[in-house]
Amino acid sequence: MAGTTKVAVVFAIVVVFLQLTCSVSGRPTVREGKFELRQNVPAIMTVNGFQQGEPGGGPSSCDGQFHSDDEFVVSLSSEWYADGARCGKLIRIADDANLHISARVVDECAGCDNEVGASMHIWKNFNLDPSVGQVDIKWSDVPDEA
């Protein structure tokens, strides 16, 4: 019986360690199409076009539609996109001055790492020059309203 108790305790410690590691890493833990909400995740924001006819573009992964560059929409790196679990969800983007803009996730940025691809509208509202190419930001999930 004592051996069984030791195994159970070791197993519980490993499970807690793995949960804590995922929580600290900023990576979403996906369970049955759900994910843990993230707050103040450091990322690189790039300019992304969502309109039809833009170079390298196609319909958004979430809804198969194109979106106007006048919308507050983003693509997320695959690990944050979480197999589509964040599709249609709002995230809050904060710049280095702690100004916030909310945007809807409409696409995955496959092959990107730690990246939020933002529409031109978001760049304009942050008063950023898109020719810079990328800026450091933090993003957070906006919880669904009950």
C-alpha positions as CSV (number, residue, x, y, z in Angstrom):
1,M,0.0,0.0,0.0
2,A,2.9,2.4,0.8
3,G,4.4,1.8,-2.6
4,T,1.1,2.6,-4.3
5,T,0.8,5.9,-2.3
6,K,4.4,6.9,-3.4
7,V,3.6,6.2,-7.0
8,A,0.4,8.3,-6.8
9,V,2.2,11.2,-5.1
10,V,5.0,11.2,-7.7
11,F,2.3,11.1,-10.5
12,A,0.5,14.0,-9.0
13,I,3.7,16.0,-8.7
14,V,4.5,15.4,-12.4
15,V,1.0,16.4,-13.5
16,V,1.2,19.6,-11.4
17,F,4.6,20.4,-12.8
18,L,3.5,19.9,-16.4
19,Q,0.4,22.1,-15.8
20,L,2.6,24.8,-14.2
21,T,5.1,24.6,-17.1
22,C,2.4,25.1,-19.7
23,S,0.9,28.0,-17.7
24,V,4.2,29.8,-17.3
25,S,5.3,29.4,-20.9
26,G,2.5,31.5,-22.4
27,R,1.4,28.7,-24.5
28,P,-2.3,27.7,-24.6
29,T,-3.3,24.4,-23.2
30,V,-5.9,23.0,-25.6
31,R,-8.5,20.7,-24.2
32,E,-11.5,19.7,-26.4
33,G,-11.4,22.9,-28.4
34,K,-10.9,25.1,-25.4
35,F,-7.8,26.9,-24.2
36,E,-6.5,28.6,-21.1
37,L,-6.8,32.3,-21.2
38,R,-3.5,34.1,-21.6
39,Q,-2.6,37.5,-20.3
40,N,0.2,39.9,-21.3
41,V,1.9,37.5,-23.7
42,P,5.0,39.1,-25.4
43,A,4.8,38.9,-29.2
44,I,5.9,40.6,-32.4
45,M,3.1,42.4,-34.3
46,T,3.5,42.4,-38.1
47,V,1.4,43.9,-40.9
48,N,-1.0,41.4,-42.4
49,G,-3.4,41.9,-45.3
50,F,-6.7,40.2,-45.1
51,Q,-8.3,41.5,-48.3
52,Q,-8.8,39.6,-51.5
53,G,-5.9,40.0,-54.0
54,E,-3.2,40.9,-51.5
55,P,0.1,39.2,-52.1
56,G,0.4,35.8,-50.4
57,G,-3.1,36.0,-49.0
58,G,-6.0,33.7,-49.2
59,P,-9.3,33.4,-47.3
60,S,-9.0,33.4,-43.6
61,S,-8.6,30.0,-41.9
62,C,-11.5,30.6,-39.4
63,D,-14.3,31.5,-41.7
64,G,-13.1,31.1,-45.3
65,Q,-13.7,34.7,-45.9
66,F,-11.6,37.7,-46.9
67,H,-11.7,40.7,-44.5
68,S,-11.3,44.4,-45.0
69,D,-8.1,46.1,-43.9
70,D,-10.4,48.5,-42.2
71,E,-11.4,45.9,-39.6
72,F,-9.7,45.1,-36.3
73,V,-8.6,41.5,-37.3
74,V,-5.5,39.4,-36.6
75,S,-3.8,36.2,-37.4
76,L,-2.0,34.3,-34.7
77,S,1.0,32.0,-34.7
78,S,-0.1,28.3,-34.9
79,E,0.7,27.6,-31.2
80,W,-1.6,30.5,-30.1
81,Y,-4.2,29.8,-32.8
82,A,-4.6,26.5,-30.9
83,D,-6.1,24.4,-33.8
84,G,-8.8,27.1,-34.4
85,A,-9.9,27.3,-30.7
86,R,-9.3,31.1,-30.8
87,C,-11.3,31.6,-34.1
88,G,-13.7,34.4,-33.7
89,K,-12.4,35.3,-30.2
90,L,-11.2,38.7,-29.2
91,I,-7.7,39.5,-28.1
92,R,-6.5,42.7,-26.6
93,I,-3.2,44.1,-28.0
94,A,-1.1,46.5,-25.9
95,D,1.7,48.6,-27.2
96,D,4.7,49.8,-25.3
97,A,2.8,52.8,-24.0
98,N,0.1,50.4,-22.7
99,L,-2.5,51.6,-25.2
100,H,-5.0,48.8,-25.9
101,I,-6.9,47.7,-29.0
102,S,-9.2,44.7,-29.2
103,A,-9.2,42.6,-32.4
104,R,-10.9,39.4,-33.6
105,V,-8.9,36.3,-34.5
106,V,-9.7,35.3,-38.1
107,D,-6.6,33.5,-39.3
108,E,-3.6,31.3,-38.5
109,C,-0.1,32.4,-39.3
110,A,1.4,29.0,-40.1
111,G,5.1,28.9,-39.9
112,C,5.2,32.1,-37.7
113,D,6.6,32.1,-34.2
114,N,5.4,34.4,-31.5
115,E,3.6,36.6,-34.1
116,V,0.4,38.5,-34.2
117,G,-0.4,39.5,-37.8
118,A,-2.5,42.7,-37.6
119,S,-4.6,44.5,-40.1
120,M,-3.6,47.9,-41.4
121,H,-6.5,49.4,-39.3
122,I,-4.8,48.3,-36.1
123,W,-1.5,49.8,-37.2
124,K,-3.2,53.1,-38.0
125,N,-5.0,53.2,-34.7
126,F,-1.7,52.7,-32.8
127,N,-0.3,55.5,-35.0
128,L,2.4,53.2,-36.2
129,D,4.3,53.4,-39.5
130,P,3.7,50.0,-41.3
131,S,7.1,50.3,-43.1
132,V,8.7,49.5,-39.8
133,G,7.5,46.0,-40.4
134,Q,7.2,44.8,-36.9
135,V,6.9,46.0,-33.3
136,D,6.9,44.4,-29.9
137,I,3.5,44.1,-28.2
138,K,1.8,42.1,-25.6
139,W,-1.6,40.4,-26.1
140,S,-4.2,39.0,-23.9
141,D,-7.4,36.9,-24.4
142,V,-10.6,38.8,-23.8
143,P,-12.9,36.5,-21.9
144,D,-16.3,35.6,-23.5
145,E,-19.2,37.4,-21.9
146,A,-21.5,35.2,-20.0
